[in-house]
Amino acid sequence: MMEKPALDSSEERAWLGEGQSEVQLAASPDTADPDDADRPAWDSKIQYVLAQVGFSVGLGNVWRFPYLCHQNGGGAFMLLYVFLLLIVGVPLFFMELAAGQSIRQGSIGVWKHISPKLVGIGYSSCVVCFYVALYYNVIIAWSLFYLGNSFQYPLPWEHCPIDVATNDTVKECASSSPTPYFWFRKALNITNSIEESGEFNPIMTGCLLAAWAIVSLAMIKGIKSSARVMYFSSVFPYVVLFIFLIRGMLLDGAIDGVTYMFYPKLEIWGNVQVWRQAATQVFFALGLGYGSVIAYSSYNPIHNNCHRDALMVSCINFMTSVLASLVVFVVLGFRAKTIALHCVAENLGVLNLMSYNGSGQYWWPSFNVTDRSSVTLPEYRQWYEEYGSKLGPQFTDCNLEEEMNKGVEGTGLAFIAFTEVMALFPASPFWSTLFFLMLLNLGMSTMFGTMQGILTPLMDNFKLLGRHRTLLTVFSCVLGFIIGLLFTQRSGNYFVTMFDDYSATLPLVIVVIFETISVSWVYGTDRFLDDIELMLKWRPPVVYKYLWKYVCLLAMVGLLAASFLRMVFKRPTYTAWNQTAASEMTLEYPGWALAMIVMLIVFASLPVPIGYIYSTLKNRHALDVPPQEGPGPQVHRELYTKCNSTDQLDSNSHPAPCEADGIRPRTSFLPVGNEQYQLLPQQEEEGEEEEEQDTGV
């Protein structure tokens, strides 16, 4: 079978204009798309795999998946996650890979290829990618700040500072602990609520500028430059995770942490919210809807085995989440055990002071209160559970599970819990440097994919931008930095939380729903599988047809409904740091912040209906234009004729039906071969007078 050249979406070719059937017939086996010849390509398969893995494996694998697994039944949540990954995640990931690779366009071009009415899907993906890039780079800026402060001994968050005015420990730090004080006061200098904006944080503004400069330099030459960085940024986090795992397993309390995490609680399967959280994690872990998966796969050779890539990347992503969870809970187990043992020591000190006149009490413990090393945590807990209600407030319950529940999600895990643990390690600056280098690389590899989801569709769809790649990249990064100044205010952390929780969730789910409808019901799953068969030289299992048409679509609609209802019936809240109380508290968003959330969601979703309406009106206007002299709309039908009966088809090909009178050729993701048709000569002006017709939504 002949090599199929990539489709050309250029509007300069009249007979392949918007809304017409995109069947392209090659004149000869050597015919190539001139635009495709200039398109960048991956240097190797390993480069492409590292890019996809680097994008899909991000900070969420380190601080979101372990939290969900821990809060929702441990091993039971993992089984649920794997189930949803197989029936929803992998099929949708495969769909995006195949679409990008076959059409060789970014997200805008892919959905415009099916129908111009669907072009808004690609623009929505670009808007959401821009949202994510804005706040994701702030997290990279935080990592840069902590990385710079890691080259000190002792670490600056290891001890509370001294107030020079009173020559005593700073009250805010003494009321909390050194690590949250350093995070909230030294790093963020945070306000008490989102309503108090405060001035700009100059240090964080400089770190954000450095983060955008790194992204700009790494992407200034497209995938050629970013792919070289990927060799380090995608592999280094795994090296660090394995180092931390080996070191963590040697710590006291490591087994307690792992046991606590993986202990299965099967009753959680009856909770609808757990299903929602598992589906959301599958959705975001693979990066569906961003357009980055499509953009990366569009630089692949046409016959690359994207099905194997989908299975491989999904498997690597899941195993990375498990590895990160092991590391997190090994470290948190050590932290919780250390705090609990310190609590036991303090209570034994109280008992030791009371030993002269209280040893005869009936509640007096049987263990030796003078030898702290001989008293184990289970012994103390058993004594406290038996007599705790009869003891005074000077005694506390040293509960290991309560300590495990603290600071295990998001920034609380990375910048408070982990930093606190690393301060307890010998050679703490080394471990701190290693950890924040890992966070920096995880963030950067995801950031590259996110920016590619913006730049590739724009350059593919607008030829002027494509000719000025460097200028577009630099301009995008400068614009991102300017808007990102919103997050470097003293209240900036609250806006990061807002964007992370609300700006991408609903719009991305909407995007993926329309993507699934486009492939399954507009284009047709049988056609799509036909095109994949031409591309891979074998046909994927028919189960994908039913997963795309029904299971994935219903699952995404259910996720959208659950997410929307949760927003409506549970007023959005955020966690604020109160300087006076030196503790965190949950606050409701004010009215203007709720309006901002709604605007972010609406603005990201609007391109879908706008694109549909614009294309519909454009087609109606084209139909209202009176036809000029000549064949008119019949030109397209007369472009091709059947091949001679002597022309033989390749035995391995799967021919599409030849065109009969009055029947339009079907739209195809992949160009069908010239084994069945031959291109008839036609005057240039006739081709330019064709009416635009829609492939149909």
C-alpha positions as CSV (number, residue, x, y, z in Angstrom):
1,M,0.0,0.0,0.0
2,M,1.2,3.4,-0.8
3,E,2.6,5.8,1.7
4,K,-0.1,8.4,2.6
5,P,1.0,12.0,2.7
6,A,-0.1,14.1,5.6
7,L,-3.2,16.2,5.2
8,D,-2.7,19.9,4.5
9,S,-5.2,22.2,6.3
10,S,-4.0,25.3,4.4
11,E,-6.9,27.5,3.3
12,E,-4.9,28.4,0.2
13,R,-5.9,25.2,-1.4
14,A,-9.4,26.0,-2.6
15,W,-10.7,22.4,-3.2
16,L,-9.6,21.5,0.3
17,G,-11.2,24.5,1.9
18,E,-13.2,24.7,5.1
19,G,-16.2,22.5,5.3
20,Q,-15.4,20.4,2.2
21,S,-14.6,16.8,2.2
22,E,-11.0,16.4,3.2
23,V,-10.2,13.3,1.1
24,Q,-6.9,13.8,-0.6
25,L,-5.7,11.7,-3.4
26,A,-2.0,11.4,-4.1
27,A,-0.8,11.7,-7.6
28,S,2.1,9.4,-7.1
29,P,3.8,7.5,-4.2
30,D,6.4,10.3,-3.9
31,T,3.9,13.1,-3.5
32,A,4.4,15.0,-0.2
33,D,2.8,17.8,1.4
34,P,5.1,20.8,1.1
35,D,4.0,22.2,4.5
36,D,4.6,18.8,6.1
37,A,8.2,18.8,4.9
38,D,9.0,21.8,7.0
39,R,7.2,20.4,10.1
40,P,9.6,19.5,13.0
41,A,9.9,15.8,14.0
42,W,11.2,13.9,16.9
43,D,14.8,12.8,16.6
44,S,14.0,9.4,18.1
45,K,11.2,7.4,19.7
46,I,12.8,7.7,23.1
47,Q,12.7,11.5,22.8
48,Y,9.0,11.4,22.1
49,V,8.2,9.0,24.9
50,L,10.1,11.1,27.4
51,A,8.2,14.1,26.3
52,Q,4.8,12.4,26.7
53,V,5.8,10.9,30.0
54,G,7.3,14.2,31.2
55,F,4.1,16.0,30.4
56,S,1.7,13.5,32.0
57,V,3.8,12.8,35.0
58,G,3.8,16.0,37.0
59,L,3.4,17.5,40.5
60,G,-0.1,15.9,40.8
61,N,1.5,12.4,40.9
62,V,3.6,13.4,43.9
63,W,1.2,15.4,46.0
64,R,-2.4,14.7,44.7
65,F,-2.5,10.9,44.1
66,P,-1.0,9.9,47.4
67,Y,-3.5,12.1,49.2
68,L,-6.5,10.7,47.4
69,C,-5.2,7.1,47.9
70,H,-4.7,7.8,51.6
71,Q,-8.1,9.5,52.1
72,N,-10.2,7.1,50.1
73,G,-9.4,3.6,51.1
74,G,-5.8,3.0,50.3
75,G,-5.5,-0.2,48.2
76,A,-9.2,-0.1,47.4
77,F,-8.8,3.4,45.8
78,M,-5.9,2.0,43.7
79,L,-8.1,-0.8,42.3
80,L,-10.8,1.7,41.5
81,Y,-8.2,4.0,39.8
82,V,-6.9,1.2,37.7
83,F,-10.4,0.2,36.6
84,L,-11.2,3.7,35.5
85,L,-7.8,4.1,33.9
86,L,-8.4,1.1,31.7
87,I,-12.0,1.8,30.6
88,V,-11.8,5.6,30.4
89,G,-8.3,6.9,30.6
90,V,-6.5,4.7,28.1
91,P,-9.2,4.8,25.3
92,L,-9.3,8.7,25.5
93,F,-5.6,9.0,25.6
94,F,-5.3,6.6,22.6
95,M,-7.9,8.7,20.8
96,E,-6.0,11.9,21.2
97,L,-2.7,10.3,20.2
98,A,-4.2,8.8,17.0
99,A,-5.9,12.0,16.0
100,G,-2.8,14.1,16.4
101,Q,-0.6,11.6,14.6
102,S,-2.9,11.1,11.7
103,I,-3.8,14.7,10.9
104,R,-0.3,16.1,12.0
105,Q,-1.9,19.2,13.4
106,G,-2.4,20.8,16.8
107,S,-5.7,20.7,18.7
108,I,-7.2,23.5,16.6
109,G,-6.4,21.8,13.3
110,V,-7.5,18.4,14.4
111,W,-11.1,19.3,15.3
112,K,-11.3,21.8,12.4
113,H,-10.4,18.9,10.1
114,I,-13.5,17.0,11.1
115,S,-15.7,20.1,10.8
116,P,-15.1,23.8,11.0
117,K,-18.0,23.9,13.4
118,L,-15.8,22.0,15.9
119,V,-12.8,24.4,15.7
120,G,-13.8,26.0,19.1
121,I,-12.7,22.8,20.9
122,G,-9.1,23.5,20.0
123,Y,-9.3,27.1,21.1
124,S,-10.8,26.1,24.4
125,S,-7.9,23.7,24.9
126,C,-5.5,26.6,24.3
127,V,-7.3,28.9,26.8
128,V,-7.2,26.2,29.5
129,C,-3.5,25.5,28.8
130,F,-2.8,29.2,29.3
131,Y,-4.6,29.2,32.6
132,V,-2.6,26.2,33.8
133,A,0.7,27.7,32.6
134,L,0.0,30.9,34.5
135,Y,-0.2,29.3,37.9
136,Y,2.0,26.2,37.3
137,N,5.0,28.4,36.7
138,V,4.3,30.1,40.0
139,I,4.8,26.6,41.7
140,I,8.1,26.4,39.7
141,A,9.1,29.8,41.1
142,W,8.4,28.6,44.6
143,S,10.6,25.5,44.0
144,L,13.4,27.9,42.7
145,F,13.1,29.9,46.0
146,Y,13.4,26.8,48.2
147,L,16.2,25.4,46.0
148,G,18.1,28.6,46.6
149,N,17.6,28.5,50.3
150,S,18.7,24.8,50.5
151,F,22.3,25.7,50.3
152,Q,22.5,26.7,53.9
153,Y,23.3,24.8,57.1
154,P,21.2,24.7,59.2
155,L,18.3,25.0,56.8
156,P,16.4,28.3,57.4
157,W,13.2,26.5,58.2
158,E,14.8,24.3,60.8
159,H,14.6,26.7,63.7
160,C,12.4,29.7,64.6
161,P,14.0,33.1,64.2
162,I,14.7,35.5,67.1
163,D,12.8,38.7,67.4
164,V,15.5,41.4,67.8
165,A,13.1,43.7,69.6
166,T,12.3,41.3,72.4
167,N,15.3,39.0,72.0
168,D,12.8,36.1,72.1
169,T,11.4,33.6,69.6
170,V,9.1,35.2,67.0
171,K,5.6,34.7,68.5
172,E,4.0,33.5,65.2
173,C,6.6,30.9,64.8
174,A,6.5,29.8,68.4
175,S,2.7,29.3,68.1
176,S,3.0,27.1,65.0
177,S,6.4,25.5,64.0
178,P,9.4,26.6,62.0
179,T,8.4,25.0,58.6
180,P,4.9,26.6,58.2
181,Y,6.3,29.9,59.5
182,F,9.0,29.9,56.9
183,W,6.5,29.0,54.2
184,F,3.7,31.4,55.0
185,R,5.8,34.3,56.3
186,K,9.2,34.2,54.7
187,A,8.4,32.6,51.3
188,L,4.9,34.0,50.7
189,N,4.6,36.7,53.3
190,I,0.9,35.9,53.0
191,T,-2.1,38.0,53.9
192,N,-4.9,36.8,56.2
193,S,-7.4,36.4,53.3
194,I,-7.9,36.8,49.6
195,E,-9.6,40.1,50.2
196,E,-6.3,41.6,51.5
197,S,-4.2,41.8,48.4
198,G,-1.0,43.4,49.9
199,E,2.0,44.6,47.9
200,F,4.1,42.5,45.5
201,N,6.5,40.0,47.0
202,P,9.8,41.1,45.3
203,I,11.6,37.8,45.8
204,M,8.8,35.7,44.4
205,T,8.5,38.1,41.5
206,G,12.1,37.6,40.6
207,C,11.7,33.8,40.9
208,L,8.7,33.9,38.6
209,L,10.7,35.9,36.1
210,A,13.5,33.3,36.2
211,A,11.0,30.5,35.7
212,W,9.5,32.1,32.6
213,A,13.0,32.8,31.3
214,I,13.9,29.1,31.7
215,V,10.7,28.1,29.8
216,S,11.3,30.6,27.1
217,L,14.9,29.5,26.5
218,A,14.0,25.8,26.5
219,M,11.2,26.2,24.0
220,I,12.5,29.0,21.8
221,K,13.5,26.5,19.0
222,G,10.4,24.3,19.3
223,I,10.6,20.6,20.1
224,K,14.2,20.5,19.0
225,S,15.3,22.5,22.0
226,S,12.7,21.4,24.6
227,A,13.3,17.7,23.7
228,R,17.0,18.0,24.6
229,V,16.0,19.4,28.0
230,M,13.5,16.5,28.4
231,Y,16.3,13.9,28.6
232,F,17.2,15.4,32.0
233,S,13.9,16.8,33.3
234,S,12.0,13.6,32.6
235,V,14.5,11.1,33.9
236,F,16.0,13.0,36.9
237,P,12.8,12.8,39.0
238,Y,12.8,9.0,38.9
239,V,16.4,8.9,40.1
240,V,15.5,11.1,43.0
241,L,12.3,9.2,43.9
242,F,14.3,5.9,44.0
243,I,17.0,7.5,46.2
244,F,14.3,8.8,48.6
245,L,12.6,5.5,48.6
246,I,15.8,3.6,49.6
247,R,16.7,6.2,52.2
248,G,13.2,6.3,53.5
249,M,12.8,2.6,54.0
250,L,15.7,2.7,56.5
251,L,13.8,5.2,58.7
252,D,11.9,4.4,61.8
253,G,8.2,4.5,61.0
254,A,8.5,3.8,57.3
255,I,6.6,0.5,57.4
256,D,3.8,2.3,59.5
257,G,3.4,4.8,56.7
258,V,3.2,2.2,53.9
259,T,0.8,0.1,55.9
260,Y,-1.4,3.0,56.6
261,M,-1.5,4.0,53.0
262,F,-2.3,0.7,51.4
263,Y,-4.6,-0.8,54.0
264,P,-7.8,-1.5,51.8
265,K,-11.2,-0.2,52.8
266,L,-13.5,-1.7,50.2
267,E,-16.6,0.1,51.6
268,I,-15.5,3.3,49.8
269,W,-16.7,1.9,46.5
270,G,-20.2,2.8,47.5
271,N,-19.3,6.5,47.9
272,V,-20.1,8.5,44.7
273,Q,-17.6,11.2,45.6
274,V,-14.8,8.6,45.6
275,W,-15.7,7.6,42.1
276,R,-15.7,11.3,41.1
277,Q,-12.3,11.9,42.6
278,A,-10.8,8.8,41.0
279,A,-12.2,9.8,37.6
280,T,-10.9,13.3,38.0
281,Q,-7.4,12.0,38.9
282,V,-7.4,9.7,35.9
283,F,-8.5,12.6,33.7
284,F,-5.8,15.0,34.9
285,A,-3.0,12.5,35.3
286,L,-2.9,11.7,31.6
287,G,-3.3,15.4,30.5
288,L,-6.5,14.8,28.5
289,G,-8.1,17.8,26.8
290,Y,-5.1,20.1,27.1
291,G,-4.1,19.6,23.4
292,S,-0.5,18.8,24.5
293,V,-0.9,15.1,23.8
294,I,-2.2,15.9,20.3
295,A,0.6,18.4,19.7
296,Y,3.3,16.0,20.7
297,S,1.9,13.1,18.7
298,S,1.6,15.4,15.6
299,Y,5.4,15.4,15.2
300,N,5.4,11.5,14.9
301,P,5.9,9.5,11.8
302,I,2.6,8.5,10.3
303,H,3.0,4.8,10.9
304,N,4.2,5.1,14.6
305,N,2.4,2.6,16.8
306,C,0.4,5.1,18.9
307,H,-1.6,2.3,20.5
308,R,1.4,0.9,22.1
309,D,2.4,4.4,23.2
310,A,-0.9,4.9,24.9
311,L,-0.6,1.7,26.9
312,M,3.0,2.4,27.8
313,V,2.6,6.0,28.8
314,S,-0.5,5.2,30.9
315,C,1.3,2.4,32.6
316,I,4.4,4.5,33.3
317,N,2.1,7.2,34.7
318,F,0.4,4.9,37.1
319,M,3.6,3.2,38.3
320,T,5.1,6.7,38.9
321,S,2.0,7.6,41.0
322,V,2.5,4.4,43.0
323,L,6.3,5.0,43.4
324,A,5.7,8.6,44.5
325,S,3.0,7.4,47.0
326,L,5.5,5.0,48.5
327,V,8.1,7.7,48.9
328,V,5.5,10.2,50.3
329,F,4.1,7.8,52.9
330,V,7.5,6.3,53.9
331,V,8.7,9.9,54.7
332,L,5.4,10.9,56.3
333,G,5.5,7.7,58.4
334,F,8.9,8.7,59.7
335,R,7.6,12.2,60.4
336,A,4.5,11.0,62.2
337,K,6.5,8.5,64.2
338,T,9.1,11.1,65.2
339,I,6.3,13.6,66.3
340,A,4.4,10.8,68.2
341,L,7.6,9.6,70.1
342,H,8.4,13.2,71.0
343,C,4.8,13.5,72.3
344,V,5.4,10.4,74.4
345,A,8.6,11.8,75.8
346,E,6.9,15.0,76.9
347,N,4.1,13.1,78.7
348,L,6.6,10.9,80.4
349,G,8.4,14.0,81.6
350,V,5.1,15.1,83.2
351,L,4.7,11.7,84.8
352,N,8.3,11.8,86.0
353,L,7.6,15.1,87.8
354,M,4.5,13.5,89.4
355,S,6.3,10.3,90.4
356,Y,7.0,11.4,94.0
357,N,3.4,11.8,95.0
358,G,1.4,10.1,92.2
359,S,2.9,6.6,91.8
360,G,0.3,5.2,94.1
361,Q,-2.7,6.2,91.9
362,Y,-4.7,3.5,90.4
363,W,-4.2,4.9,86.9
364,W,-0.4,5.0,87.3
365,P,1.3,3.2,84.3
366,S,3.1,-0.1,84.7
367,F,6.0,1.0,82.5
368,N,9.1,2.8,83.7
369,V,8.4,6.5,83.4
370,T,12.0,7.4,84.1
371,D,13.4,5.5,81.1
372,R,11.9,7.1,78.0
373,S,13.7,4.8,75.6
374,S,12.1,1.7,77.1
375,V,8.5,2.9,76.5
376,T,7.0,2.1,73.1
377,L,4.3,4.0,71.4
378,P,1.7,1.1,71.5
379,E,2.3,0.8,75.3
380,Y,1.7,4.5,75.9
381,R,-1.4,4.5,73.6
382,Q,-2.9,1.5,75.4
383,W,-2.4,3.2,78.8
384,Y,-3.9,6.5,77.6
385,E,-6.9,4.8,76.0
386,E,-7.7,3.1,79.3
387,Y,-7.2,6.0,81.7
388,G,-7.1,9.1,79.4
389,S,-10.6,10.3,80.4
390,K,-9.5,10.3,84.1
391,L,-6.3,12.3,83.5
392,G,-5.8,16.0,83.4
393,P,-5.3,18.2,80.4
394,Q,-1.5,18.0,80.9
395,F,-1.6,14.6,79.2
396,T,-2.2,14.2,75.5
397,D,-3.0,11.3,73.1
398,C,0.1,10.7,70.9
399,N,-1.9,9.4,67.9
400,L,0.2,8.3,64.9
401,E,-2.8,8.4,62.6
402,E,-3.7,12.0,63.4
403,E,-0.1,13.0,62.5
404,M,-0.4,11.0,59.2
405,N,-3.4,13.1,58.3
406,K,-1.6,16.4,58.5
407,G,-0.1,18.1,55.5
408,V,-0.4,15.4,52.9
409,E,-1.9,17.3,50.0
410,G,-0.7,19.9,47.6
411,T,1.7,22.6,48.7
412,G,1.2,21.5,52.3
413,L,3.0,18.3,51.5
414,A,5.8,19.7,49.4
415,F,6.6,23.0,51.2
416,I,5.7,22.1,54.8
417,A,5.6,18.3,55.6
418,F,8.5,17.3,53.4
419,T,10.7,20.3,54.3
420,E,10.1,19.4,58.0
421,V,11.2,15.9,57.5
422,M,14.3,16.8,55.5
423,A,15.4,19.1,58.4
424,L,15.6,15.9,60.5
425,F,17.8,14.1,58.0
426,P,21.6,14.1,58.5
427,A,23.1,16.3,55.8
428,S,19.8,18.0,55.4
429,P,20.9,20.6,52.8
430,F,21.8,17.8,50.4
431,W,18.4,16.1,50.7
432,S,16.6,19.4,50.4
433,T,18.5,20.4,47.3
434,L,17.7,17.0,45.8
435,F,14.0,17.2,46.6
436,F,13.5,20.7,45.2
437,L,15.5,19.9,42.1
438,M,13.1,17.0,41.5
439,L,10.1,19.3,42.0
440,L,11.6,21.8,39.6
441,N,12.1,19.1,36.9
442,L,8.7,17.6,37.4
443,G,7.2,21.1,36.9
444,M,9.3,22.0,34.0
445,S,8.6,18.9,31.9
446,T,4.8,19.4,32.5
447,M,5.2,23.1,31.7
448,F,6.9,22.3,28.3
449,G,3.9,20.1,27.3
450,T,1.4,22.8,28.5
451,M,3.1,25.5,26.4
452,Q,3.3,23.1,23.4
453,G,-0.5,22.7,23.7
454,I,-0.7,26.5,23.1
455,L,2.0,27.2,20.6
456,T,1.6,24.2,18.2
457,P,-2.1,24.8,17.4
458,L,-1.6,28.5,16.9
459,M,1.4,27.9,14.6
460,D,-0.4,25.2,12.6
461,N,-3.6,27.3,12.2
462,F,-2.0,30.7,11.5
463,K,0.8,30.5,9.0
464,L,2.1,34.0,10.0
465,L,2.7,32.8,13.5
466,G,4.2,29.6,12.2
467,R,6.8,31.7,10.4
468,H,7.7,33.6,13.6
469,R,8.0,30.7,16.1
470,T,10.7,32.4,18.2
471,L,8.8,35.7,18.5
472,L,5.5,33.9,19.4
473,T,7.3,31.8,22.1
474,V,8.9,34.9,23.6
475,F,5.7,36.9,23.5
476,S,3.7,34.1,25.1
477,C,6.2,33.9,28.0
478,V,6.3,37.6,28.5
479,L,2.5,37.8,28.5
480,G,2.4,34.9,31.0
481,F,4.8,36.7,33.3
482,I,2.9,39.9,33.2
483,I,-0.4,38.2,34.0
484,G,1.3,36.0,36.5
485,L,2.1,39.0,38.6
486,L,-1.4,38.4,40.1
487,F,0.2,35.4,41.9
488,T,3.2,37.2,43.3
489,Q,1.1,39.5,45.5
490,R,1.0,38.6,49.2
491,S,-2.4,37.1,48.5
492,G,-1.1,35.3,45.4
493,N,-1.3,31.8,47.0
494,Y,-5.0,32.1,47.3
495,F,-5.3,32.8,43.6
496,V,-3.1,29.8,42.8
497,T,-5.5,27.7,44.8
498,M,-8.5,29.2,42.9
499,F,-7.0,28.5,39.5
500,D,-5.9,25.0,40.5
501,D,-9.3,24.1,41.8
502,Y,-11.7,25.7,39.3
503,S,-10.1,27.2,36.2
504,A,-9.4,24.0,34.4
505,T,-11.7,21.3,35.9
506,L,-15.0,22.0,34.2
507,P,-13.6,23.5,30.9
508,L,-11.3,20.5,30.4
509,V,-14.2,18.0,31.0
510,I,-16.3,19.9,28.5
511,V,-13.5,19.9,26.0
512,V,-13.0,16.1,26.3
513,I,-16.8,15.5,26.0
514,F,-16.9,17.4,22.7
515,E,-13.7,15.6,21.5
516,T,-15.4,12.2,22.2
517,I,-18.6,13.3,20.5
518,S,-16.6,14.6,17.5
519,V,-14.8,11.3,17.0
520,S,-17.6,8.9,18.0
521,W,-20.7,10.5,16.6
522,V,-19.7,13.2,14.1
523,Y,-16.8,11.5,12.4
524,G,-17.8,7.9,13.3
525,T,-15.9,5.3,15.2
526,D,-15.8,2.9,12.3
527,R,-14.2,5.6,10.1
528,F,-11.7,6.4,12.8
529,L,-10.8,2.8,13.3
530,D,-10.4,2.5,9.5
531,D,-7.9,5.4,9.5
532,I,-6.0,3.9,12.5
533,E,-5.8,0.6,10.6
534,L,-4.3,2.4,7.6
535,M,-1.8,4.1,9.9
536,L,-0.8,1.1,12.1
537,K,-1.2,-1.6,9.5
538,W,-3.5,-3.5,11.9
539,R,-7.0,-2.8,13.3
540,P,-7.4,-2.0,17.0
541,P,-9.8,-4.2,19.0
542,V,-13.5,-3.4,18.3
543,V,-14.0,-2.8,22.1
544,Y,-12.6,0.8,21.5
545,K,-15.7,1.5,19.4
546,Y,-18.1,0.9,22.3
547,L,-15.8,2.5,24.9
548,W,-15.6,5.7,22.9
549,K,-19.3,5.9,21.9
550,Y,-20.8,5.0,25.2
551,V,-18.6,4.3,28.2
552,C,-16.2,7.2,28.0
553,L,-18.8,9.6,26.9
554,L,-21.2,8.7,29.8
555,A,-18.3,8.7,32.3
556,M,-17.3,12.2,31.2
557,V,-20.9,13.5,31.3
558,G,-21.3,12.0,34.8
559,L,-18.0,13.6,35.9
560,L,-19.1,17.0,34.5
561,A,-22.5,16.7,36.3
562,A,-20.9,15.7,39.6
563,S,-18.3,18.5,39.5
564,F,-20.9,21.1,38.6
565,L,-23.4,20.0,41.3
566,R,-20.6,20.0,43.9
567,M,-19.8,23.6,42.9
568,V,-23.5,24.6,43.1
569,F,-24.4,22.9,46.4
570,K,-21.1,23.4,48.2
571,R,-20.0,27.0,48.3
572,P,-16.3,27.2,47.1
573,T,-13.9,27.6,50.0
574,Y,-10.1,28.1,50.4
575,T,-7.6,27.6,53.2
576,A,-6.1,30.9,54.6
577,W,-3.3,31.5,57.1
578,N,-4.2,33.7,60.1
579,Q,-1.2,35.5,61.3
580,T,-2.6,36.3,64.8
581,A,-3.7,32.7,65.5
582,A,-0.7,31.3,63.6
583,S,-2.9,28.6,62.1
584,E,-4.8,27.7,59.0
585,M,-8.6,28.3,58.7
586,T,-11.2,27.6,56.0
587,L,-12.9,30.6,54.5
588,E,-15.5,31.1,51.9
589,Y,-14.7,33.0,48.7
590,P,-16.2,36.5,48.6
591,G,-18.7,37.4,45.9
592,W,-16.2,39.0,43.5
593,A,-14.0,35.9,43.8
594,L,-17.0,33.7,42.9
595,A,-17.7,35.9,39.9
596,M,-14.0,35.6,38.9
597,I,-14.3,31.8,39.1
598,V,-17.5,31.8,36.9
599,M,-15.8,34.1,34.4
600,L,-12.7,31.8,34.1
601,I,-14.9,28.8,33.5
602,V,-17.2,30.6,31.0
603,F,-14.3,32.3,29.1
604,A,-12.6,28.9,28.6
605,S,-15.8,27.2,27.5
606,L,-17.1,29.9,25.2
607,P,-15.0,29.1,22.1
608,V,-16.9,25.9,21.6
609,P,-20.4,27.5,21.0
610,I,-18.8,30.5,19.3
611,G,-17.0,28.4,16.8
612,Y,-20.1,26.4,16.0
613,I,-22.2,29.6,15.5
614,Y,-19.6,31.3,13.5
615,S,-19.2,28.4,11.1
616,T,-22.9,27.9,10.7
617,L,-23.4,31.6,9.8
618,K,-20.5,31.5,7.4
619,N,-21.9,28.5,5.6
620,R,-25.3,30.1,5.3
621,H,-23.7,33.2,3.9
622,A,-21.9,31.1,1.3
623,L,-25.1,29.4,0.3
624,D,-26.8,32.7,-0.2
625,V,-24.2,33.9,-2.7
626,P,-25.6,33.3,-6.2
627,P,-23.6,30.8,-8.2
628,Q,-21.4,32.2,-11.0
629,E,-21.4,30.9,-14.5
630,G,-19.9,27.5,-14.9
631,P,-20.3,24.2,-13.2
632,G,-20.6,25.8,-9.8
633,P,-21.1,23.3,-7.0
634,Q,-20.6,20.4,-9.4
635,V,-16.9,21.2,-9.7
636,H,-16.0,19.3,-6.7
637,R,-17.9,16.3,-7.9
638,E,-16.0,16.3,-11.2
639,L,-12.6,16.6,-9.8
640,Y,-12.1,12.8,-9.7
641,T,-13.1,9.8,-11.8
642,K,-12.9,6.1,-11.2
643,C,-9.7,4.3,-12.0
644,N,-9.4,1.9,-15.0
645,S,-10.4,-1.6,-14.2
646,T,-6.9,-2.7,-15.0
647,D,-5.6,-0.8,-12.0
648,Q,-4.9,-3.3,-9.2
649,L,-5.4,-2.5,-5.6
650,D,-2.8,-3.5,-3.0
651,S,-4.1,-6.7,-1.4
652,N,-3.3,-5.3,2.0
653,S,-5.3,-2.1,1.4
654,H,-8.8,-1.4,2.6
655,P,-10.3,0.7,-0.2
656,A,-13.0,3.2,0.5
657,P,-16.0,3.0,-1.9
658,C,-15.5,4.8,-5.2
659,E,-17.6,7.9,-5.8
660,A,-20.9,7.5,-7.6
661,D,-22.8,10.3,-9.2
662,G,-24.3,12.6,-6.6
663,I,-22.5,11.0,-3.7
664,R,-19.8,13.0,-2.0
665,P,-16.6,11.3,-0.9
666,R,-16.4,10.7,2.8
667,T,-14.2,12.7,5.1
668,S,-11.2,10.8,6.2
669,F,-8.6,11.5,8.9
670,L,-6.0,9.9,6.7
671,P,-5.8,10.6,3.0
672,V,-6.9,7.6,1.0
673,G,-4.6,6.4,-1.8
674,N,-4.7,7.1,-5.4
675,E,-5.2,3.4,-6.2
676,Q,-8.9,4.0,-6.9
677,Y,-9.1,7.6,-8.3
678,Q,-7.1,9.8,-10.6
679,L,-7.0,13.5,-10.5
680,L,-8.6,15.2,-13.6
681,P,-7.1,18.4,-15.0
682,Q,-9.1,21.5,-14.1
683,Q,-8.7,25.2,-14.6
684,E,-7.4,27.1,-11.6
685,E,-10.3,29.6,-11.6
686,E,-12.8,26.9,-11.5
687,G,-11.3,25.5,-8.3
688,E,-11.4,28.9,-6.7
689,E,-15.1,29.3,-7.4
690,E,-16.2,26.3,-5.4
691,E,-18.8,26.8,-2.7
692,E,-17.8,25.8,0.8
693,Q,-19.8,22.9,2.2
694,D,-19.7,21.6,5.7
695,T,-18.8,18.0,6.5
696,G,-21.6,18.1,9.0
697,V,-22.0,18.1,12.7
